[in-house]
Amino acid sequence: MTIRAYAKINLGLLVLRKRDDGYHDVETVLHRINWFDEIALEPSSTISLSTDRHDLPTDESNLCVRAASLLQKTFGAHQGVHIKLKKNIPIGAGLGGGSSDAAAVLRALPELWDERLADDELLSLAAELGSDVAYFLKPGTAHAMGRGEILDYFPFDFPYWLVVAYPDLHISTGWAYRNVAVRDTIPKTSLKEILRENLHSPRSLGRLLQNDFEPLVLRTHEVVARLKKSLDEYGAVFTQLSGSGSSVYGLFETESYALLAAKALGEKFPVSLSPPHFTPAF
């Protein structure tokens, strides 16, 4: 059994408040892009993982292994699985690759073991693994609140060419949250509504659709600031940091500009190109 685990970008990201449990309440819109890891699940007597990336752990600190172990415990199962992970999504890039991988295992492994799990049980397991994991259990674009686990999926037809570039820089999520400026007030208009009302007006998106991590990251990591400027220079009508970084995406209205940007930036950095109206296989 082989499955794809797609990356996401954040279309806006607001840090609303620090919670008593140490986490932050956020608001964001999560949207999948044409960048994916490949995961093969093979029957085994134990749970194990192999990968083409030497810098990835293969023990319980890997989210795929943790997901499989949680399912094994939930089912009281005696069978195991060998997970083969071909890692294409950059690590520490703000693209949710690890969370997507974990969700893919949660979705597919019960079928391999001929088991069934209710949706609420699956969501509970996802919450144990990480804030972003729940989003990847279902297809589509979602407005996310809370730690990112309160999800409202909504119809969303994205009309732009989308170029995402990773400047080969790992930004710690913990560092980003410790240093980001938390908002004093909660905006009256949600990011979902901003996108719906201004999707075809890039200038309005640039003014209204904000990522609260962007000022911090651009100020402290020059390579990210240069990358964002490069996307602008290649003709992007809107650019933004994804998540807490370090990937940056640009929206393009014309295919020729998008292809030029992807080719030029691809000579320096890992790059993904998604066409308008992209819908990944699920």
Backbone hydrogen bonds in HBPLUS format (Angstrom, degrees):
<---DONOR---> <-ACCEPTOR-->    atom                        ^
c    i                          cat <-CA-CA->   ^        H-A-AA   ^      H-
h    n   atom  resd res      DA  || num        DHA   H-A  angle D-A-AA Bond
n    s   type  num  typ     dist DA aas  dist angle  dist       angle   num
A0041-LEU N   A0001-MET O   2.76 MM  40  5.32 162.3  1.79 159.8 165.2     1
A0003-ILE N   A0039-ILE O   2.81 MM  36  5.30 159.3  1.85 150.6 156.7     2
A0039-ILE N   A0003-ILE O   2.88 MM  36  5.30 172.3  1.88 160.3 162.6     3
A0005-ALA N   A0037-ASP O   2.90 MM  32  5.07 159.7  1.94 144.3 147.8     4
A0037-ASP N   A0005-ALA O   2.89 MM  32  5.07 158.1  1.93 141.7 141.9     5
A0007-ALA N   A0035-TRP O   2.78 MM  28  5.59 154.8  1.84 172.2 172.5     6
A0033-ILE N   A0007-ALA O   3.10 MM  26  5.82 153.9  2.17 136.5 138.8     7
A0008-LYS N   A0095-LEU O   2.92 MM  87  5.07 165.0  1.95 138.3 143.2     8
A0009-ILE N   A0031-HIS O   2.80 MM  22  5.47 151.4  1.88 150.8 158.4     9
A0031-HIS N   A0009-ILE O   3.09 MM  22  5.47 159.5  2.13 156.3 160.8    10
A0011-LEU N   A0029-VAL O   2.80 MM  18  5.10 166.8  1.82 156.0 158.4    11
A0013-LEU N   A0210-GLN O   2.82 MM 197  6.30 157.7  1.87 137.2 141.3    12
A0212-ASP N   A0013-LEU O   2.75 MM 199  6.06 165.4  1.78 178.0 173.2    13
A0014-LEU N   A0027-GLU O   2.79 MM  13  5.08 168.7  1.81 156.9 160.7    14
A0027-GLU N   A0014-LEU O   2.93 MM  13  5.08 144.8  2.05 141.1 147.8    15
A0183-ARG N   A0015-VAL O   3.11 MM 168  6.26 177.7  2.11 166.0 166.7    16
A0016-LEU N   A0025-ASP O   2.83 MM   9  5.46 145.9  1.95 147.1 156.4    17
A0025-ASP N   A0017-ARG O   2.94 MM   8  5.38 153.9  2.01 147.5 156.0    18
A0019-ARG N   A0023-TYR O   2.72 MM   4  5.35 168.7  1.74 160.7 160.9    19
A0022-GLY N   A0019-ARG O   3.15 MM   3  5.45 162.1  2.18 111.4 114.2    20
A0026-VAL N   A0146-GLY O   2.76 MM 120  5.67 161.3  1.79 158.0 159.1    21
A0028-THR N   A0144-ALA O   3.05 MM 116  5.28 152.9  2.13 145.3 150.1    22
A0144-ALA N   A0028-THR O   2.77 MM 116  5.28 175.0  1.78 158.2 159.9    23
A0030-LEU N   A0142-ALA O   2.83 MM 112  5.32 160.5  1.87 160.6 161.8    24
A0142-ALA N   A0030-LEU O   3.06 MM 112  5.32 156.1  2.12 143.8 151.3    25
A0038-GLU N   A0086-LYS O   3.05 MM  48  5.05 163.3  2.08 144.4 148.8    26
A0086-LYS N   A0038-GLU O   2.81 MM  48  5.05 177.1  1.81 161.5 162.5    27
A0040-ALA N   A0084-LYS O   2.88 MM  44  4.97 163.3  1.91 144.7 150.3    28
A0084-LYS N   A0040-ALA O   2.85 MM  44  4.97 168.2  1.86 150.4 154.4    29
A0042-GLU N   A0082-HIS O   2.96 MM  40  5.10 155.8  2.02 143.7 151.2    30
A0082-HIS N   A0042-GLU O   2.78 MM  40  5.10 164.4  1.80 153.0 158.5    31
A0080-GLY N   A0044-SER O   2.75 MM  36  4.85 147.0  1.86 157.9 148.2    32
A0081-VAL N   A0046-THR O   2.86 MM  35  6.01 126.2  2.15 118.5 129.5    33
A0048-SER N   A0081-VAL O   2.99 MM  33  6.50 155.7  2.05 158.1 161.7    34
A0083-ILE N   A0048-SER O   2.86 MM  35  6.17 166.6  1.88 145.0 148.4    35
A0050-SER N   A0083-ILE O   2.87 MM  33  6.33 156.3  1.93 165.4 171.0    36
A0085-LEU N   A0050-SER O   2.91 MM  35  6.27 168.6  1.92 160.8 163.9    37
A0056-LEU N   A0053-ARG O   3.33 MM   3  5.66 166.2  2.35 112.8 114.1    38
A0062-ASN N   A0059-ASP O   2.98 MM   3  5.81 167.7  2.00 125.1 129.0    39
A0066-ARG N   A0062-ASN O   2.98 MM   4  6.30 160.9  2.02 154.6 160.9    40
A0067-ALA N   A0063-LEU O   2.87 MM   4  5.98 153.6  1.94 142.5 149.3    41
A0068-ALA N   A0064-CYS O   3.04 MM   4  6.31 161.1  2.07 147.6 152.1    42
A0069-SER N   A0065-VAL O   2.91 MM   4  6.12 157.0  1.96 149.9 156.6    43
A0070-LEU N   A0066-ARG O   2.91 MM   4  6.10 154.5  1.97 147.9 154.5    44
A0071-LEU N   A0067-ALA O   3.06 MM   4  6.33 157.9  2.11 148.6 154.2    45
A0072-GLN N   A0068-ALA O   2.92 MM   4  6.14 158.3  1.97 147.9 154.2    46
A0073-LYS N   A0069-SER O   2.97 MM   4  6.16 158.0  2.02 147.1 152.5    47
A0074-THR N   A0070-LEU O   2.88 MM   4  6.05 156.4  1.93 145.6 152.8    48
A0075-PHE N   A0071-LEU O   2.93 MM   4  6.07 163.0  1.96 155.4 158.3    49
A0076-GLY N   A0072-GLN O   2.94 MM   4  5.75 122.5  2.28 132.6 147.3    50
A0077-ALA N   A0072-GLN O   2.96 MM   5  5.01 145.9  2.08 143.2 149.4    51
A0247-SER N   A0093-ALA O   2.93 MM 154  5.16 160.3  1.97 130.8 135.5    52
A0100-SER N   A0096-GLY O   2.90 MM   4  6.04 158.3  1.95 155.9 162.5    53
A0101-ASP N   A0097-GLY O   2.96 MM   4  6.18 156.0  2.02 149.6 155.9    54
A0102-ALA N   A0098-GLY O   3.04 MM   4  6.28 161.2  2.08 147.2 151.8    55
A0103-ALA N   A0099-SER O   2.96 MM   4  6.20 160.4  2.00 149.6 154.9    56
A0104-ALA N   A0100-SER O   2.96 MM   4  6.15 150.4  2.05 145.1 153.1    57
A0105-VAL N   A0101-ASP O   3.12 MM   4  6.47 152.7  2.20 148.8 155.1    58
A0106-LEU N   A0102-ALA O   2.99 MM   4  6.32 159.5  2.03 149.4 155.4    59
A0107-ARG N   A0103-ALA O   2.91 MM   4  6.13 151.2  2.00 148.1 155.4    60
A0108-ALA N   A0104-ALA O   2.99 MM   4  6.08 162.3  2.02 148.4 153.0    61
A0109-LEU N   A0105-VAL O   2.94 MM   4  5.48 163.6  1.97 145.6 150.7    62
A0111-GLU N   A0108-ALA O   3.09 MM   3  5.55 126.0  2.40 109.7 122.6    63
A0112-LEU N   A0108-ALA O   3.29 MM   4  6.69 153.7  2.36 148.7 156.3    64
A0112-LEU N   A0109-LEU O   3.02 MM   3  5.03 113.3  2.48  98.3 114.4    65
A0113-TRP N   A0109-LEU O   3.00 MM   4  6.29 153.3  2.07 156.5 164.1    66
A0115-GLU N   A0110-PRO O   2.69 MM   5  4.74 175.1  1.70 148.1 149.3    67
A0114-ASP N   A0111-GLU O   3.08 MM   3  4.82 155.7  2.14  97.9 105.2    68
A0121-GLU N   A0118-ALA O   3.08 MM   3  5.28 122.4  2.42 101.5 116.0    69
A0122-LEU N   A0118-ALA O   3.00 MM   4  6.32 154.6  2.06 154.0 161.8    70
A0123-LEU N   A0119-ASP O   2.95 MM   4  6.22 156.2  2.01 150.2 156.3    71
A0124-SER N   A0120-ASP O   3.06 MM   4  6.21 147.1  2.17 136.6 145.2    72
A0125-LEU N   A0121-GLU O   3.07 MM   4  6.37 155.0  2.13 147.3 152.9    73
A0126-ALA N   A0122-LEU O   2.96 MM   4  6.22 156.9  2.02 146.9 153.8    74
A0127-ALA N   A0123-LEU O   2.99 MM   4  6.21 152.8  2.06 145.9 152.2    75
A0128-GLU N   A0124-SER O   3.31 MM   4  6.63 139.7  2.48 137.6 147.2    76
A0128-GLU N   A0125-LEU O   3.09 MM   3  5.21 128.6  2.37  97.8 111.2    77
A0129-LEU N   A0126-ALA O   2.99 MM   3  5.22 137.2  2.18 102.2 114.5    78
A0130-GLY N   A0126-ALA O   3.15 MM   4  6.50 148.9  2.25 155.6 163.6    79
A0136-PHE N   A0133-VAL O   3.09 MM   3  5.62 129.2  2.36 111.9 123.2    80
A0137-LEU N   A0134-ALA O   3.10 MM   3  5.50 165.8  2.12 115.6 119.7    81
A0154-PHE N   A0141-THR O   3.05 MM  13  6.13 156.3  2.11 155.9 160.8    82
A0143-HIS N   A0152-ASP O   2.87 MM   9  5.03 166.6  1.89 135.8 134.5    83
A0152-ASP N   A0143-HIS O   2.85 MM   9  5.03 146.6  1.96 144.7 154.8    84
A0145-MET N   A0150-ILE O   2.88 MM   5  5.01 150.1  1.97 138.7 148.6    85
A0148-GLY N   A0145-MET O   2.89 MM   3  5.01 144.6  2.02 125.9 127.1    86
A0150-ILE N   A0145-MET O   3.30 MM   5  5.01 162.6  2.33 140.7 136.2    87
A0277-HIS N   A0158-PHE O   2.69 MM 119  5.05 159.0  1.74 167.0 169.0    88
A0161-TRP N   A0252-PHE O   2.93 MM  91  4.93 163.1  1.96 157.4 154.5    89
A0252-PHE N   A0161-TRP O   2.82 MM  91  4.93 160.4  1.86 147.3 150.6    90
A0162-LEU N   A0274-SER O   2.92 MM 112  5.04 167.7  1.94 155.1 157.5    91
A0274-SER N   A0162-LEU O   2.89 MM 112  5.04 163.4  1.91 147.4 153.0    92
A0163-VAL N   A0250-GLY O   3.04 MM  87  5.27 166.9  2.05 155.7 158.5    93
A0250-GLY N   A0163-VAL O   2.81 MM  87  5.27 150.9  1.89 149.4 159.3    94
A0164-VAL N   A0272-SER O   2.93 MM 108  5.11 164.9  1.96 147.1 151.7    95
A0272-SER N   A0164-VAL O   2.82 MM 108  5.11 155.5  1.88 149.5 157.0    96
A0165-ALA N   A0248-VAL O   2.98 MM  83  5.65 168.0  2.00 162.5 164.0    97
A0248-VAL N   A0165-ALA O   3.05 MM  83  5.65 158.6  2.10 157.9 162.3    98
A0166-TYR N   A0270-PRO O   3.01 MM 104  5.55 161.9  2.05 163.6 167.5    99
A0176-ALA N   A0172-SER O   3.01 MM   4  6.29 161.4  2.05 149.4 154.5   100
A0177-TYR N   A0173-THR O   2.98 MM   4  6.26 162.6  2.01 154.8 158.1   101
A0178-ARG N   A0174-GLY O   3.00 MM   4  6.17 147.7  2.10 145.5 154.7   102
A0179-ASN N   A0175-TRP O   3.16 MM   4  6.29 134.8  2.38 144.4 155.1   103
A0179-ASN N   A0176-ALA O   3.26 MM   3  5.36 136.7  2.46  96.9 108.2   104
A0180-VAL N   A0176-ALA O   2.92 MM   4  5.85 127.8  2.20 148.6 160.8   105
A0194-ILE N   A0190-SER O   2.96 MM   4  6.29 156.6  2.02 149.7 157.0   106
A0195-LEU N   A0191-LEU O   2.94 MM   4  6.13 161.1  1.97 150.7 154.6   107
A0196-ARG N   A0192-LYS O   3.01 MM   4  6.25 163.5  2.03 147.4 152.3   108
A0197-GLU N   A0193-GLU O   2.90 MM   4  5.97 160.5  1.94 151.4 156.1   109
A0198-ASN N   A0194-ILE O   2.96 MM   4  5.84 139.0  2.13 142.5 152.4   110
A0199-LEU N   A0195-LEU O   2.91 MM   4  5.04 114.5  2.35 147.8 148.2   111
A0201-SER N   A0198-ASN O   2.91 MM   3  5.12 162.4  1.94 119.9 121.1   112
A0204-SER N   A0201-SER O   2.97 MM   3  5.41 121.7  2.32 109.8 123.8   113
A0205-LEU N   A0201-SER O   3.04 MM   4  6.41 155.6  2.10 152.0 159.8   114
A0206-GLY N   A0202-PRO O   2.88 MM   4  6.13 157.6  1.93 151.0 156.3   115
A0207-ARG N   A0203-ARG O   3.25 MM   4  6.51 134.9  2.47 134.9 145.8   116
A0207-ARG N   A0204-SER O   3.11 MM   3  5.10 130.2  2.37  94.8 108.2   117
A0208-LEU N   A0204-SER O   2.87 MM   4  6.00 152.2  1.95 153.7 161.5   118
A0209-LEU N   A0205-LEU O   2.80 MM   4  5.06 158.8  1.85 137.6 144.4   119
A0214-GLU N   A0211-ASN O   3.03 MM   3  5.54 151.4  2.11 114.7 123.0   120
A0217-VAL N   A0213-PHE O   3.00 MM   4  6.18 171.6  2.01 165.2 167.6   121
A0218-LEU N   A0214-GLU O   2.89 MM   4  5.89 172.4  1.90 161.6 164.0   122
A0219-ARG N   A0215-PRO O   3.05 MM   4  5.96 147.3  2.16 137.8 146.6   123
A0220-THR N   A0216-LEU O   3.12 MM   4  6.27 142.8  2.26 144.1 153.3   124
A0221-HIS N   A0217-VAL O   2.86 MM   4  5.68 134.6  2.07 149.4 158.1   125
A0224-VAL N   A0221-HIS O   3.11 MM   3  5.68 134.6  2.33 112.1 122.6   126
A0225-ALA N   A0221-HIS O   3.37 MM   4  6.78 156.8  2.43 147.5 153.9   127
A0226-ARG N   A0222-GLU O   2.89 MM   4  6.17 157.3  1.94 154.7 160.9   128
A0227-LEU N   A0223-VAL O   3.04 MM   4  6.18 150.5  2.13 136.2 144.1   129
A0228-LYS N   A0224-VAL O   3.00 MM   4  6.25 161.4  2.03 151.6 155.8   130
A0229-LYS N   A0225-ALA O   3.06 MM   4  6.27 157.5  2.11 145.2 151.4   131
A0230-SER N   A0226-ARG O   2.88 MM   4  6.12 150.0  1.97 145.1 153.8   132
A0231-LEU N   A0227-LEU O   3.06 MM   4  6.39 157.5  2.11 153.7 158.0   133
A0232-ASP N   A0228-LYS O   3.20 MM   4  6.50 155.4  2.26 144.5 150.9   134
A0233-GLU N   A0229-LYS O   2.93 MM   4  6.24 156.1  1.99 149.2 155.9   135
A0234-TYR N   A0230-SER O   2.95 MM   4  6.24 139.2  2.12 147.5 158.5   136
A0236-ALA N   A0231-LEU O   3.06 MM   5  5.66 161.1  2.10 154.2 151.0   137
A0235-GLY N   A0232-ASP O   3.05 MM   3  5.38 159.5  2.09 109.2 114.8   138
A0237-VAL N   A0251-LEU O   2.72 MM  14  5.71 153.8  1.79 165.8 172.9   139
A0251-LEU N   A0238-PHE O   2.83 MM  13  5.28 159.0  1.87 157.6 164.4   140
A0240-GLN N   A0249-TYR O   3.02 MM   9  5.64 151.2  2.10 151.7 159.5   141
A0249-TYR N   A0240-GLN O   2.95 MM   9  5.64 167.9  1.96 159.2 158.9   142
A0242-SER N   A0247-SER O   2.97 MM   5  5.71 165.1  2.00 151.7 149.6   143
A0245-GLY N   A0242-SER O   2.91 MM   3  5.43 149.3  2.01 139.9 144.4   144
A0258-ALA N   A0254-THR O   3.24 MM   4  6.48 161.1  2.28 148.1 153.6   145
A0259-LEU N   A0255-GLU O   2.85 MM   4  6.05 164.2  1.87 160.9 164.6   146
A0260-LEU N   A0256-SER O   3.01 MM   4  6.13 156.2  2.07 143.4 150.2   147
A0261-ALA N   A0257-TYR O   2.92 MM   4  6.12 162.5  1.95 149.8 154.3   148
A0262-ALA N   A0258-ALA O   2.90 MM   4  6.08 166.1  1.92 151.5 155.6   149
A0263-LYS N   A0259-LEU O   2.93 MM   4  6.03 159.5  1.97 146.2 151.8   150
A0264-ALA N   A0260-LEU O   2.95 MM   4  6.08 170.3  1.96 152.6 155.5   151
A0265-LEU N   A0261-ALA O   2.89 MM   4  5.90 170.0  1.90 155.1 158.2   152
A0266-GLY N   A0262-ALA O   2.86 MM   4  5.60 138.9  2.03 130.9 142.9   153
A0267-GLU N   A0264-ALA O   3.29 MM   3  5.62 156.9  2.35 104.0 110.7   154
A0268-LYS N   A0265-LEU O   2.96 MM   3  5.49 158.4  2.01 114.4 121.4   155
A0269-PHE N   A0265-LEU O   2.83 MM   4  5.93 165.7  1.85 160.8 165.8   156
